[in-house]
Amino acid sequence: MNKAKIKENLKYILRETNLSELGKKKTGKVRDVYTKGDQLILISTDRHSSFDRIIAHIPFKGQVLTQATLFWFEKTKDIIQNHVLENPDPNVVIAKKCKVLPVEIVPRAYITGVTGTSLWTHYQNGQRDFGSFRLPNGIKKNQKLPKPVLTFTTKSDEHDEYITPKEIVAKGLIDKKLFKQIEETALKLFARGQRIAKKQGLILVDTKYEFGLDENSKLILVDEIHTPDSSRFWFYKSYPERFKKGLEPEYFDKEFLRLWFRENCDPYKDKILPKAPTDLIIEMSARYIKIYEQITGKKFKIDTKQNIKQRIKKNLKKYV
């Protein structure tokens, strides 16, 4: 989809939903989640979160996240069951309710990142022992690791915090047997993601997984998988030469929008944020759609014949 078409359809932004007839609502950073008995109704909105707050609304982002997740769940269902029961609308997933485990698993194939939980940040600060693996001296930023590694963070609506495997077990967050199963499953999922991404001309650099336990205490994959929000992608063809020259990889980049806010306000302290320029919103939307199409090999399709809120309400009528 080109930028002109996105501009024509800016009115289709989904900021929030208020469908109390569906059940109790929990508002996440991106998703509105309704509880209906033993099922969850997950509606992906177009909210874009940075600096621990919503900074913008990106047209069609919610649909991209939903459809990308469904693509990957289908590609990995032989490795582990997932929570998807039905997809009644482009922005909606009906999911099995389960006990979500309190730890996020982050597989990494390269050393990179700028956040406080990133591997490169810890490495720069002198850390070499990461609990389940050690790294030698002399590694450069964006370098490929000898083999994929797993790091872990606690789950939080505000700030995720780094935690070691030993601490996870010692604190009773996950028992030792289940933790081993999670590690093995995460590495299999990541390997599958890397292979598929490579075929599409991309490098799956790192990602995050969330797991839960179903009604029979069986491990289940929840939330999202290998989406532009949860994963880092670099372009495969240009990586070797750029790394050799000490340049940053060519990547799917959301940073430009964050930079605009940093330059025009204090996004952590200002009560009211300025409105992001329309051209930046359109550019962000185009990038989400482009990465979706490159990952899946599918053309992104939108329905502009009906109001998005009305469409969702109509498609969820049987759940009322």
C-alpha positions in Angstrom: 0.0 0.0 0.0 1.4 3.4 -1.0 1.5 6.5 1.2 -1.2 8.3 -0.8 -3.7 5.5 -0.1 -2.8 5.6 3.6 -3.4 9.4 3.6 -6.8 8.9 2.0 -7.8 6.5 4.8 -6.5 8.3 8.0 -10.1 8.3 9.3 -9.8 4.5 9.8 -7.6 4.9 12.9 -8.7 2.7 15.8 -7.8 4.6 19.0 -9.8 2.5 21.5 -12.9 0.3 21.8 -15.7 0.5 24.4 -17.6 -2.7 24.0 -18.8 -3.4 27.6 -21.3 -5.9 26.3 -18.3 -8.2 25.5 -17.2 -8.4 29.2 -14.8 -6.9 31.5 -12.2 -4.7 29.7 -8.5 -4.4 30.4 -6.6 -1.7 28.5 -3.1 -2.6 27.5 -0.5 -0.5 25.7 -1.8 -1.6 22.3 -4.6 -4.1 22.9 -8.1 -3.8 24.5 -8.7 -7.2 26.2 -12.2 -8.4 27.1 -12.7 -11.4 29.3 -15.6 -13.7 28.3 -15.7 -16.8 30.5 -12.8 -19.0 29.6 -12.0 -16.9 26.5 -10.2 -13.6 25.9 -11.2 -11.2 23.1 -8.0 -9.4 22.0 -8.6 -6.2 19.9 -5.4 -4.7 18.5 -5.8 -0.9 18.3 -3.6 1.6 16.4 -2.0 3.0 19.6 1.7 3.5 19.5 3.5 3.4 22.8 6.9 4.9 23.7 8.3 6.6 26.8 5.8 4.5 28.9 2.8 6.3 27.3 0.8 6.5 24.1 2.5 9.0 21.8 0.6 8.5 18.5 -2.0 6.4 16.6 -0.7 4.7 13.5 -3.2 3.8 10.8 -3.7 0.0 10.3 -1.0 -0.9 12.9 -3.5 -3.0 14.9 -4.4 -5.0 11.8 -0.7 -5.5 10.9 0.1 -6.8 14.4 -2.9 -9.2 14.4 -2.3 -10.6 10.9 1.5 -10.9 11.4 0.9 -12.8 14.7 -1.6 -15.2 13.0 0.9 -15.8 10.2 3.6 -16.8 12.7 1.3 -18.8 14.9 0.3 -20.9 11.9 4.0 -21.4 11.0 5.0 -22.5 14.5 2.0 -24.6 15.7 3.9 -27.8 15.2 6.4 -26.6 17.8 4.0 -25.5 20.5 0.2 -24.9 20.8 -0.9 -21.2 20.9 -3.8 -19.5 22.4 -5.7 -18.6 19.2 -9.2 -20.0 18.8 -10.6 -17.7 16.1 -10.0 -14.6 14.0 -13.4 -13.0 13.4 -12.1 -9.6 12.4 -8.8 -8.3 10.9 -8.0 -6.6 14.3 -9.3 -9.3 16.6 -8.2 -12.6 18.0 -10.4 -14.8 20.2 -7.9 -16.6 22.6 -8.0 -19.3 25.1 -7.7 -17.9 28.7 -4.7 -19.3 30.5 -2.3 -18.6 33.3 0.3 -16.3 31.9 3.8 -16.9 33.2 5.5 -13.8 34.8 8.6 -13.7 32.7 9.3 -12.6 29.1 11.9 -14.7 27.1 14.1 -12.7 24.8 16.1 -14.8 22.2 19.0 -12.9 20.6 21.2 -13.8 17.7 23.2 -10.5 17.6 24.5 -8.1 20.2 22.8 -4.8 19.9 20.3 -2.4 21.4 20.2 0.8 23.4 17.7 0.2 26.2 18.5 -0.7 29.8 17.6 -4.3 29.2 19.5 -4.7 26.0 22.4 -7.2 25.7 24.8 -4.5 24.3 24.1 -2.1 27.2 25.0 -4.7 29.8 28.0 -5.8 27.7 29.2 -2.2 27.4 28.9 -1.9 31.2 31.3 -4.7 31.7 29.0 -7.7 32.1 30.2 -11.0 30.6 28.3 -13.6 32.7 24.6 -13.6 31.8 23.5 -16.5 33.9 23.1 -19.2 31.3 25.9 -18.0 29.0 29.1 -16.0 29.0 30.5 -13.7 26.3 34.2 -13.1 25.5 35.9 -9.7 25.4 36.2 -7.9 22.1 32.7 -8.2 20.7 31.5 -5.3 18.6 28.0 -3.7 18.5 25.7 -5.5 16.0 28.0 -8.5 15.8 26.5 -12.0 15.3 26.8 -14.2 18.3 28.4 -17.6 18.1 24.9 -19.1 18.7 21.5 -17.6 19.7 21.2 -16.9 23.4 18.3 -16.3 25.8 17.8 -13.4 28.2 14.9 -12.9 30.5 12.9 -9.9 31.9 10.1 -9.7 34.4 6.8 -8.7 33.0 5.6 -5.2 34.0 3.1 -2.6 32.6 5.8 0.0 33.4 9.4 -1.1 33.3 10.7 -4.6 32.5 13.7 -5.6 34.5 16.5 -8.0 33.6 16.5 -11.3 35.6 18.7 -14.4 35.4 17.6 -18.0 35.0 18.9 -18.8 38.5 16.8 -15.9 40.0 13.7 -17.1 38.1 13.9 -20.5 39.7 15.1 -19.3 43.1 12.2 -16.9 43.4 9.7 -19.6 42.4 8.5 -17.7 39.3 8.9 -20.9 37.2 10.0 -24.3 38.4 13.2 -25.9 37.0 11.6 -28.5 34.8 9.2 -26.1 33.1 11.9 -23.5 32.7 14.0 -26.0 30.7 11.0 -26.7 28.5 10.5 -23.0 27.9 14.2 -22.5 27.0 14.1 -25.4 24.4 10.8 -24.2 22.9 12.0 -20.6 22.7 15.1 -21.6 20.8 13.0 -23.8 18.4 10.6 -20.9 17.7 13.5 -18.5 17.1 15.2 -20.8 14.7 12.0 -21.2 12.7 11.5 -17.5 12.7 15.1 -16.9 11.5 14.8 -19.4 8.6 11.5 -17.9 7.4 12.8 -14.3 7.7 16.0 -15.1 5.8 14.0 -16.5 2.9 12.2 -13.1 2.8 15.5 -11.2 2.8 15.4 -10.3 6.5 17.4 -11.1 9.6 15.4 -11.8 12.8 17.8 -10.2 15.2 15.9 -10.7 18.4 12.4 -11.0 19.7 10.3 -11.8 22.8 8.0 -14.6 23.7 5.4 -14.9 26.4 4.2 -18.3 27.6 1.3 -19.5 29.7 -0.2 -22.7 31.1 -3.6 -24.0 29.8 -6.3 -25.7 31.9 -4.2 -28.9 31.9 -1.0 -27.1 32.9 0.4 -27.6 29.4 2.8 -25.0 28.0 1.1 -22.6 25.6 2.4 -19.6 23.5 0.4 -16.4 24.1 0.4 -12.7 23.2 2.1 -12.1 19.8 5.1 -13.6 18.0 7.6 -12.1 15.5 5.7 -8.9 14.9 7.3 -5.5 14.1 6.5 -4.4 17.7 8.0 -7.4 19.5 11.0 -8.1 17.2 14.0 -6.4 15.6 14.5 -7.0 11.8 17.5 -6.1 9.7 17.8 -6.4 5.9 19.9 -9.4 5.2 21.6 -8.4 1.9 23.2 -5.2 3.2 24.2 -6.4 6.7 27.7 -7.9 6.1 29.1 -4.9 4.2 27.6 -2.4 6.7 28.9 -4.2 9.7 32.4 -4.5 8.1 32.4 -0.7 7.6 31.2 0.0 11.2 27.8 1.3 10.0 24.4 0.6 11.7 22.5 -2.2 9.9 19.7 -1.3 7.5 16.6 -2.0 9.5 12.9 -1.5 10.0 13.1 1.7 11.9 10.5 3.2 14.4 13.1 5.4 16.0 12.4 8.5 13.9 9.1 9.1 15.6 10.6 8.8 19.1 13.3 11.3 18.0 10.7 13.8 16.9 9.1 13.7 20.3 12.4 14.0 22.1 13.2 17.1 20.0 9.8 18.7 20.5 8.9 18.0 24.1 9.9 16.1 27.2 7.9 12.9 26.6 8.6 11.6 30.1 7.5 14.8 32.0 5.2 16.8 29.8 1.5 16.2 30.7 0.3 16.9 27.2 2.3 15.9 24.2 2.3 17.7 20.8 0.6 16.0 17.9 3.0 14.2 15.6 3.1 15.6 12.1 0.8 13.8 9.6 3.7 12.9 7.3 5.5 11.1 10.1 2.3 9.1 11.0 1.9 8.1 7.3 5.5 7.1 7.1 5.2 4.9 10.2 2.1 3.2 8.8 3.8 2.6 5.5 6.8 0.9 7.3 4.5 -1.4 9.3 2.7 -2.5 6.2 5.9 -2.9 4.3 7.5 -5.2 6.9 4.3 -7.2 7.1 4.3 -7.7 3.4 7.9 -8.7 3.3 7.7 -11.1 6.2 4.5 -12.9 5.0 4.9 -12.5 1.2 1.2 -11.4 1.3 -0.4 -8.2 0.0 -1.9 -6.1 2.9 -5.6 -5.6 2.4 -7.9 -3.2 4.1 -11.7 -2.8 4.2 -12.6 0.9 3.7 -16.3 0.2 3.1 -17.4 0.4 6.7 -16.4 2.2 9.9 -13.8 0.1 11.7 -15.5 0.3 15.1 -18.8 -0.7 13.5 -17.1 -3.6 11.6 -15.5 -5.0 14.8 -18.8 -4.7 16.7 -20.6 -6.5 13.8 -18.0 -9.3 13.6 -18.1 -9.8 17.4 -21.9 -9.9 17.6 -22.0 -13.6 18.5 -19.8 -13.0 21.5 -22.3 -10.5 23.1 
